[in-house]
Amino acid sequence: MRRVVQFSTGNVGRHSLRAIIGRPDLELVGVHAASPAKIGRDAAELCDWPEPTGVLATDDVDALLALRPDCVVYTALAETRPVEALEELTKILAAGIDVVGTSFVWMAAPRHAQEWIREPLEQACAAGGSSLYINGIDPGYSGDTLVHTALSLATRVSSVTVQEIFDYANYDDYEYTGASMGFGSTEDGELPPLFLPGVVESMWGGPVRSLADGLGITLDEVRQRTERWYTPERIECTMMTVEPGQMAAVRFATEGVVDGEPVITLEHVNRLTPAAAPDWDFPPENHIGVHRVVVDGDPRVEINTHVSHPLFDPTDAGCISTAARALNALDWVCDAPAGLIAVEDVPQPAIIKGLMWGRK
């Protein structure tokens, strides 16, 4: 049985926490929470588990490390606080504790991560003899697992496009997703963080380069493109309220280019209502969201992935899947040699071990 600490209990972390409590092969020994309102509360309260666990949330990282867990599941928001998150991760790894996580998405393709991120984490892994694995649904699954499946069905490929097409109206995450993508911003206002030069490329460029390596091609350049759509009408949704003239849809991509043409594209199309950006791509069959891969080649291949849940909205179901991408690799990561682990390092059979728990 692996002894586990859950680090954060937000949109992804609360689902990870619930799975850790439920799985018979994992033992929850600690929970980190940054919010004063959560500190001191039982883990069960933070994820709607029906019975108390006796594990109380704390913001004391040293106390959690003193528990000597086998692994920390790190789902704390990192993209808006990279320096602080890097300090937390290096401290955990240097203490000899393995980490699986869903944030710090620059590390979804660690061999192509920027040096300022990769090198401190490599050094911390070496110092502690520990391992780090970061993955999610996007960046992650769509661009490193789904795309491999699609590519394996073609004998020749001319281009490949990976897309997340999702209506975020019911996603209660304005703090990061809404603000960073610029929902509610105006055309003449300050640029949202995602639209600053190089930001999209820094987050999705690694998976593009990793795909190019796998395909055995040399890219001339990796570039980003961005586009915004402004609503003529007021929109009220869980994410936020958008007034006329404010941004209600965004489309952005990182492209790997050969001879002036994109041959690898990782694209997001996100909106806050089905009425937004009517000329952009929509999920098929009236789904709220989809992760799609389209391979142009012999033959043309298209695979669409939808997630759903009997109790939760599809955006919440996506958060459960995001948590699963890290949590399901935990056991293998704990046994792996020290260092940074990429998705291609993890045997696919290893990530389904222990999943059929709680059957009646």
VOGU-3710 file (C-alpha; in Angstrom, 3 decimals, decimal comma):
1> mrrvvqfstg> 0,000/0,000/0,000  1,329/3,443/-0,979  1,209/6,249/1,595  0,027/9,408/-0,171  -0,291/13,138/0,471  -2,785/15,126/-1,605  -1,437/18,614/-2,317  -4,417/20,985/-2,897  -8,147/20,342/-3,049  -9,351/22,546/-5,898
11> nvgrhslrai> -11,133/21,637/-9,134  -8,798/18,710/-9,826  -7,472/18,001/-6,334  -10,825/17,258/-4,722  -11,446/14,493/-7,251  -7,964/13,100/-6,764  -8,481/13,207/-2,998  -11,727/11,275/-3,284  -10,060/8,585/-5,380  -7,143/8,263/-2,946
21> igrpdlelvg> -9,513/7,795/-0,010  -11,509/5,184/-1,876  -8,756/3,076/-3,388  -7,766/0,082/-1,234  -4,154/0,166/-2,490  -3,561/3,764/-1,336  -3,463/5,264/2,157  -4,143/8,976/2,572  -1,758/10,290/5,243  -1,897/14,043/4,643
31> vhaaspakig> -3,686/16,866/2,820  -2,344/20,290/1,913  -4,734/23,228/1,611  -3,822/26,867/1,045  -7,209/28,344/1,934  -7,668/29,293/5,615  -11,260/28,062/5,318  -10,048/24,521/4,580  -7,242/24,199/7,124  -8,163/21,921/10,019
41> rdaaelcdwp> -11,057/20,277/8,181  -11,237/16,540/7,640  -10,255/15,409/4,143  -13,683/13,835/3,739  -15,339/17,262/4,009  -13,160/18,624/1,232  -14,226/16,022/-1,329  -17,724/15,002/-0,152  -16,593/11,596/1,079  -19,337/10,113/3,292
51> eptgvlatdd> -17,174/9,110/6,273  -14,467/11,013/8,212  -10,897/9,994/7,483  -9,181/11,468/10,534  -6,764/13,262/8,195  -6,946/17,036/8,653  -5,870/19,595/6,058  -2,829/21,748/6,801  -0,740/24,397/5,088  2,440/23,193/6,819
61> vdallalrpd> 4,562/21,626/4,069  7,299/20,559/6,501  4,773/18,684/8,623  3,535/16,841/5,541  7,073/15,897/4,507  7,729/14,639/8,034  5,014/12,033/7,447  7,409/10,410/4,955  4,782/9,591/2,324  5,702/7,466/-0,655
71> cvvytalaet> 4,225/10,020/-3,017  2,678/13,485/-3,208  -0,142/14,086/-5,688  0,474/17,700/-6,672  -2,559/19,439/-8,182  -2,021/22,937/-6,784  -2,414/25,776/-9,271  1,085/26,455/-10,580  0,677/28,330/-13,844  -0,102/31,650/-12,116
81> rpvealeelt> 2,557/31,118/-9,397  5,385/29,217/-11,107  8,197/30,373/-8,817  6,364/29,374/-5,642  5,216/26,080/-7,178  8,755/25,301/-8,314  9,994/25,879/-4,771  7,328/23,515/-3,384  8,078/20,788/-5,899  11,846/20,925/-5,493
91> kilaagidvv> 11,475/20,814/-1,712  9,292/17,704/-1,892  11,535/15,934/-4,411  14,765/16,810/-2,569  13,244/15,244/0,550  13,175/11,919/-1,306  9,442/11,864/-1,995  8,077/11,016/-5,443  5,565/13,368/-7,072  2,835/12,846/-9,610
101> gtsfvwmaap> 0,954/15,951/-10,648  -1,364/17,697/-13,063  -0,176/21,282/-12,802  3,106/22,847/-13,909  2,049/21,847/-17,428  5,410/22,899/-18,906  6,615/19,529/-17,609  4,108/17,433/-19,547  6,920/16,948/-22,071  9,923/17,177/-19,709
111> rhaqewirep> 12,619/16,569/-22,315  11,526/19,749/-24,082  10,852/21,896/-20,992  12,685/25,191/-20,599  15,904/25,043/-18,599  14,731/27,365/-15,809  12,037/24,817/-14,976  13,683/21,526/-15,890  17,115/21,925/-14,307  16,019/22,679/-10,694
121> leqacaaggs> 13,624/19,731/-10,833  16,318/17,425/-12,234  18,673/18,509/-9,464  16,010/17,962/-6,791  15,266/14,462/-8,120  18,985/13,631/-8,081  19,408/14,972/-4,544  16,461/13,039/-3,155  16,572/9,949/-5,361  12,993/10,760/-6,319
131> slyingidpg> 10,873/10,898/-9,465  8,503/13,467/-10,964  5,679/12,783/-13,423  3,360/15,526/-14,711  0,415/14,877/-17,000  -3,210/15,819/-17,533  -5,888/15,847/-20,181  -4,536/18,829/-22,191  -1,571/19,298/-22,111  -1,298/15,563/-21,652
141> ysgdtlvhta> -3,641/12,878/-22,908  -4,880/14,491/-26,124  -1,407/15,407/-27,358  0,620/12,462/-26,086  -1,638/9,393/-25,900  -4,753/9,936/-28,033  -2,607/11,338/-30,836  -0,306/8,294/-30,772  -3,315/6,010/-31,125  -4,598/7,982/-34,104
151> lslatrvssv> -1,204/8,108/-35,794  -0,777/4,359/-35,410  -3,754/3,839/-37,742  -2,160/5,588/-40,727  0,517/4,367/-43,144  1,439/7,905/-44,214  0,829/11,238/-42,498  0,840/14,712/-44,018  -0,342/16,615/-40,919  -1,865/16,087/-37,500
161> tvqeifdyan> -4,168/18,370/-35,502  -4,936/17,933/-31,796  -7,845/19,982/-30,425  -9,643/20,730/-27,208  -13,055/22,136/-28,136  -14,955/22,938/-24,969  -17,723/25,163/-23,623  -16,400/26,430/-20,277  -19,656/28,086/-19,179  -20,145/25,718/-16,222
171> yddyeytgas> -16,475/25,585/-15,266  -16,109/27,398/-11,935  -12,541/28,557/-12,485  -12,405/32,221/-13,361  -9,341/32,687/-11,107  -7,082/30,798/-13,506  -8,845/29,626/-16,675  -11,114/32,642/-17,053  -8,537/35,294/-16,242  -5,627/33,723/-18,111
181> mgfgstedge> -7,644/33,159/-21,271  -9,118/36,641/-21,046  -12,825/35,906/-20,782  -14,544/39,225/-20,061  -11,673/41,316/-21,424  -12,181/44,030/-24,036  -10,488/44,489/-27,389  -8,758/47,712/-26,324  -7,912/46,505/-22,809  -4,807/44,921/-21,363
191> lpplflpgvv> -3,720/41,685/-23,032  -4,684/38,550/-21,053  -1,700/36,477/-19,882  -2,296/33,781/-22,486  -1,980/36,303/-25,308  1,397/37,657/-24,275  4,171/36,793/-26,728  5,479/33,261/-26,282  3,074/32,112/-23,545  1,027/29,656/-25,629
201> esmwggpvrs> 4,186/28,324/-27,255  5,868/27,858/-23,861  2,968/25,724/-22,568  2,180/23,622/-25,643  5,470/23,840/-27,538  6,971/20,905/-25,646  4,301/18,424/-26,796  4,645/19,722/-30,378  8,412/19,133/-30,333  7,923/15,747/-28,683
211> ladglgitld> 5,531/14,711/-31,465  8,015/15,905/-34,076  10,688/13,729/-32,446  8,366/10,749/-32,485  7,516/11,299/-36,154  11,192/11,677/-37,009  10,848/15,118/-38,579  12,734/18,384/-38,128  10,606/21,475/-37,621  11,632/24,782/-39,162
221> evrqrterwy> 9,924/26,661/-36,327  7,345/26,391/-33,567  4,940/29,330/-33,491  1,741/30,384/-31,772  -1,465/31,986/-33,026  -4,328/33,481/-31,038  -7,779/34,848/-31,797  -10,569/36,306/-29,670  -14,334/36,642/-30,173  -16,393/39,400/-28,512
231> tperiectmm> -20,047/38,955/-27,645  -22,731/41,425/-28,760  -25,019/40,237/-25,939  -24,768/39,724/-22,178  -23,841/36,205/-21,089  -24,435/34,874/-17,567  -22,858/31,553/-16,646  -21,059/29,793/-13,797  -17,645/30,949/-14,993  -18,634/34,646/-14,941
241> tvepgqmaav> -20,893/37,292/-16,420  -19,723/38,698/-19,755  -21,051/42,064/-20,900  -21,586/43,116/-24,538  -18,257/43,929/-26,179  -16,310/41,580/-23,902  -14,524/38,384/-24,905  -16,659/35,219/-24,762  -14,597/32,826/-26,917  -10,927/32,192/-27,580
251> rfategvvdg> -9,023/30,163/-30,148  -5,285/29,597/-29,848  -2,729/27,100/-31,081  0,899/26,086/-31,142  2,059/24,996/-34,577  5,065/23,002/-35,713  5,975/24,300/-39,163  7,807/22,709/-42,119  8,313/24,626/-45,398  5,969/27,373/-44,209
261> epvitlehvn> 3,056/25,025/-43,472  1,866/23,729/-40,072  2,280/19,953/-39,923  1,619/19,569/-36,172  -1,063/21,730/-34,547  -2,193/21,735/-30,907  -5,268/23,954/-30,735  -7,825/25,093/-28,172  -11,299/26,379/-29,059  -13,037/27,522/-25,879
271> rltpaaapdw> -16,274/29,462/-25,472  -18,774/30,436/-22,774  -21,970/29,670/-24,684  -22,912/27,711/-27,815  -23,852/31,059/-29,404  -20,252/32,321/-29,143  -17,942/32,191/-32,177  -20,498/30,402/-34,392  -17,999/29,966/-37,236  -15,452/28,069/-35,134
281> dfppenhigv> -15,358/24,308/-34,595  -17,932/22,703/-32,283  -17,908/19,300/-30,591  -19,926/16,675/-32,478  -23,370/15,454/-31,416  -24,074/18,484/-29,190  -21,497/17,472/-26,603  -20,205/20,168/-24,237  -16,602/19,315/-24,952  -14,291/17,045/-26,872
291> hrvvvdgdpr> -10,633/16,187/-27,193  -10,066/15,446/-30,855  -7,223/14,253/-33,044  -7,378/14,523/-36,831  -4,668/12,841/-38,886  -4,517/13,795/-42,557  -2,898/10,931/-44,423  -3,571/7,397/-45,628  -6,209/6,971/-44,372  -7,637/10,105/-42,738
301> veinthvshp> -8,168/9,324/-39,050  -10,341/11,221/-36,573  -10,804/10,240/-32,928  -13,027/12,182/-30,508  -12,959/11,636/-26,748  -15,898/12,718/-24,578  -16,067/12,344/-20,806  -19,241/12,390/-18,729  -20,473/11,567/-15,249  -23,907/10,745/-13,773
311> lfdptdagci> -23,564/13,405/-11,058  -21,153/16,015/-12,407  -21,044/18,428/-15,325  -18,728/17,425/-18,228  -16,230/20,089/-17,121  -16,032/18,348/-13,735  -15,748/15,007/-15,493  -12,767/16,468/-17,351  -11,209/17,384/-14,007  -11,668/13,785/-12,820
321> staaralnal> -9,905/12,566/-15,956  -7,139/15,092/-15,436  -6,588/13,754/-11,919  -6,632/10,193/-13,261  -3,774/10,893/-15,688  -1,430/11,487/-12,758  -2,954/9,304/-10,067  -3,097/6,162/-12,205  0,665/6,282/-12,804  1,481/6,687/-9,099
331> dwvcdapagl> 2,394/3,098/-8,326  4,722/2,786/-11,339  6,362/6,147/-10,623  7,108/5,110/-7,059  9,070/2,120/-8,378  10,770/4,016/-11,231  14,414/5,164/-11,224  14,994/8,714/-9,973  14,452/11,541/-12,424  11,926/13,261/-14,651
341> iavedvpqpa> 9,412/10,883/-16,187  7,632/11,430/-19,522  4,448/9,716/-20,634  6,385/7,571/-23,094  8,398/6,130/-20,195  5,329/4,669/-18,475  4,113/1,299/-19,814  0,451/1,632/-20,758  -0,618/-1,512/-18,840  0,810/0,068/-15,672
351> iikglmwgrk> -1,711/2,920/-15,658  -4,778/0,684/-15,366  -3,579/-1,267/-12,335  -5,918/-0,970/-9,364  -8,697/0,852/-11,220  -11,489/-1,674/-10,661  -12,104/-0,904/-7,013  -15,335/-0,398/-5,095  -17,404/-2,859/-7,158  -20,578/-3,969/-5,446
//
